[in-house]
Amino acid sequence: MEFSSAPSTIMHLDLNSCFASVEQQANPTLRGRPIAVAAYATPNGCILAASIEAKKLGIKTGFRVKDAKILCPDLIVLPPDAPKYRFIHHQFQKLLDHYSPNVIPKSIDEFVIDFHHSHYSNLFDVGHQIKTKIKQNIGDYLTVSVGLGPNRFLAKVASNLKKPDGLEEICQRNYLAVYSKLNLIDLHGINTRLNARLGSRQIYTVLDFLNSDISQLRSAFHSIASYYWYLRLRGYEIDDVDFGRKSFGHMYSLPQKFTHSQDLAPILHRLVSKMGYRLRSHGYQSRGLYLGLLYADHSGWHHHKLFSKYFFADADLYRYAFRLLQSSPQQLPIANIAISCFDLIANNAVQLDLFSAVSRNLNLSQALDSLNKRYGASIVNYADFSTHIPDRIGFGNLDRLTDD
């Protein structure tokens, strides 16, 4: 199969060093200085975003604060300010909506614009214009990397070619030259594990990947993913499909280490409440729960369970989640807790008797959700579970971006 001859009508925009750049935009005294936004400013806090200046010193997302300060003792570490980042996200959305009705937010800092059937003749000019308007209307210290391609995958790869503030294209004209300069792990979706798996099939470079036939790829992936990669690399669109919601969940790094389940109970309840709100606001019920714990020595424990009936209320979610927590090993201090619900079913697929207890409970839960959305998260809560958990935005998680 030849490379797609389709024009580059997909644009991918990535706000460079999002959280850190927004902080520098808001506070001019931070500009030009190495800063990092971390979950906690304590030595073991995880860095969520490093400024462009910090990245030049080798500091990356995922570093511990103490490790980053070895590279840069003068690193300025800030806590996350989720409302500020949401505001900038909404400003980007409004600006981009003027260019196309097909603007798809992919995460807090990434957007895809589909320019099929648009009146624009030169998307490079559009990309430069968007960059200028961002500086004029949103923030003069904010930069975006822009990628163009015939499909979403290549547009994203192109956006990473010349960070920060790049504007690049991958198309039929130059794909071989671009691929020859990339490593496999430069491709979005190829991690070190998949890189090793491809290597076991004598696929060592992106050009090897491109030139592999379907049977060779199938031996590496053992799934339909082999065909998807075959098409992606040749510029055909297969990533614009919405496969539906699979789960809802939250993860929380503990500011102090806990050992006993009772100590974790208020935190677990708060996480379950956030998860339950998202579950209900999307119109789902769940039948499965997953709980994962990361211990202070970096070992871990996780367990999942399917229950006999679907549930949606915070009380049910918490009761089942706490049972899972009680079944976990308690001998080590816990550093991180993750909870998610799965095996979802839409409310409209469930027969709810107007006068049943289930229907009344759903109406009650939705009424409480409305109060919390209007007056602030958890403004209505159980008295015993008032523990404060800082507002966080997960990369790739768009649910909380519309809560304000």
C-alpha positions, 0 to 999 in steps of 0.5 A: 500500500502506498502512502496516502495522497490525501492533503494535510487537513489535520492540525495538532496543537500542543501548548508547550510546557502547559502548567509551567508556561501558564504560571510564567504567563501569570507571574512575569517574575518567573519568566526565563527562569527554571520552574516546575509544577509538582503535585507537592513541593516536598522532596518526593513530590512528582513533577507534573510540568517543567518550564522550557528553561528547566527542560533544557537542564534535563528536568522532565515530567515524572521526576521527583523534586529532589532529583530535579533539584540535583540538576538545578538547585535554584529550581522554583517548585510551584503547586498546581493551580487547576482553575487557572489551567482550565481557564486557559484551556477554555480560552484556547477552545474559544479561539480555535472555534473561530477557525473550524467547527471541528475542534477536538480537545484531546487533553488540557494542553492539546487540540486537534482541528479537522480542516476537511472541507474548509475554505483555507488554502494554506494551513501553514498560514493558518498555523502562524495566524493562530500562534500570533492570536494566542500571543495577542489574545491569551498570553504573550509568553505562551507558545504552541507546537503545531503539526500538520498531517493527513491523519491525526497520528502524523499531525501529532508526530509532526507537532513534536518535531521542533518543540517548542514553538514549531510548525511542521508537516508530515505528508507524502512529500517528506515522510521518508525523510522524517521517518529516517530521523525518528526513533521508534519511541518518538512515535506516539503509542510506542513505549519501551515495552513495545519497542522491545517487542518490535525489536524481537521481530527485527524492527529496529527503526521507523523505516523498518516499521514502515516497510514491515508487512502485515504478517510481520506486524501481526507477529509483534502485536498479536492483535488488530493493532498491527493493521492499525499501525500499518495504516497510521504510518502510511497516512490513513485515518483510523484514530477518529473513532470514539470507542466509548467510555470504558471506565472512570477513576482517580489516583492520589499521591498521599502527602503523608504515608498511611498504614491502616485502612481506617486512616485512608477511609476519608481519602478513599471516600473523597476519591469515590465521590469524585469518581461517582460524580463523573460516573453519574454526570456521564449517565452511567452505572458501574458493576466493577471496581478496581483498587490499586496501592503503591507502597513506600518501598515502590512495591504495589498491590491491586485488585479488581472485582465484578459485583452482581448488580450495577450501582451509581450512588456514592454510598454503594461505591464507597462500601464496595471500595472499602471492602477492597481496601480492607482486603489489601496488605496493611504492613507497609506505609502507603504512598499512592492510592488509585480507584476506578470503576468499570464494566459500565452501562448507560442509564438509558439501557437500564429499566428504572421503575419510576417508583422504585428505590433505584430511581429515587436514589438516582434522583437523589444522587443527581440532586446532590451533584447539582448542588455540588456543581453549582456551589463547589465540589463537595459542598454537600458531603457526609460529615465524617468524610470532609477530608480535603483533597486538592483539585487536580487535572489529569493529562488526557482527562477532559471531564473536569474541564467543564465543571466551572 
